Amino acid sequence: MPQRYLDDFSSGEAFKSASHTLSDKDFAAFAEITGDAHPLHYDFDYARAKGWDAPISRELTESMVAMLGNDVRYKRPAFIGDNCDAAIHRGLGRTQD
């Protein structure tokens, strides 16, 4: 598939990402990049003590497009082993003053 930019998408068109299964390496890489090493994201015992079954993913791990001015909806936290995919929908665009 050729490279496409935001302006290449028509209003209402969607881009669906390839699926990706989250691993502990994804969690570790994100922590290293951002400096966020909160134990809720890597420590099983800590996560369980806080009411989760396992460490939970940071929201930005699933949506690395936060700087585009998006409307992101999370149905539930993502865990190691979860298969994630994303769809980006092109809206109507910006209005001019």
N, C-alpha and C positions, 0 to 999 in steps of 0.2 A: 504494500500500500504506500503510495507516495506521501511525503510530508504535507500536512495541511495546517493552516493557521486559522485563528478564530474567524477572520474575515472570509475564509473559504467555505464556512458553514452557512447554510440558509437558516432563516428564522424557523424555529421548531425542530430543526434537525438534531439528532443525538449521536454522540460518539460513545461507543461502549468499549471499555478496556478489556484486555485479556484477564482471565481469572488468575488469582495469585493466592497460594496457601501461605498464611503467615507462619513464620518460624521464630524461634528464639533469636536467630541471627538478625531478623528484621527489627525486633525490639531493641537489641543491643546496638545496631547501627543507628537507629533513630536517637537513642540515648546519647551516643557519642557525638552525633552531629549537633544536637540541640543542647547538650549539657544537662538534660532532664533525666536524672537517675533515681527518680522516686521509686521506692520499693514496690508500690502497687503495680508497677509495670514489669517487674522481673522476679520478685520474691514470692514464691507460692505460699509460704506460711503467712506472710504479711497480708497477701490478698485474701486468703481464707479467713483470717482474723477480722478483716473488714467486710466480710459477707459475700465475697466472690468465690467462684469455684477454682479460679486460677488467675494469674496476672492478666490484666486487661490492657488492650492496646490503647495508645493515645489516639485521639480522634484524627490528628494530622497524619498518622501513619496510613490511614485509609484514604485521606483526601489531601494530597499534596498540592492542591490547586487553590488553597484558601486565599491567596493573594489576588485572585481574579475577580473578587466581589461575587461570591456565590451564595446560594441558598442550599446548605448541606443539611440533610436529615439522617440522623442515626437511629436505627430501629432498636439496636442493643449494642453493648460493647462487643468488641472482637477479641478473640482469644487465640493463643498459639494453636495452630492446626485448623483454624477457620479458613474457609475458602472465600475470598473477597473479590468483588468486581465493582466497577463503577460505571455510571453512565453520566455523561455531561451533555446537557441540553442547551442549545443556543436559544436564548430569549429573543425578544424583539429588538434589543440593542438600546443604546443610550438615546435619550431625548436631547434635543438641542434647545438652548435658551433663546 
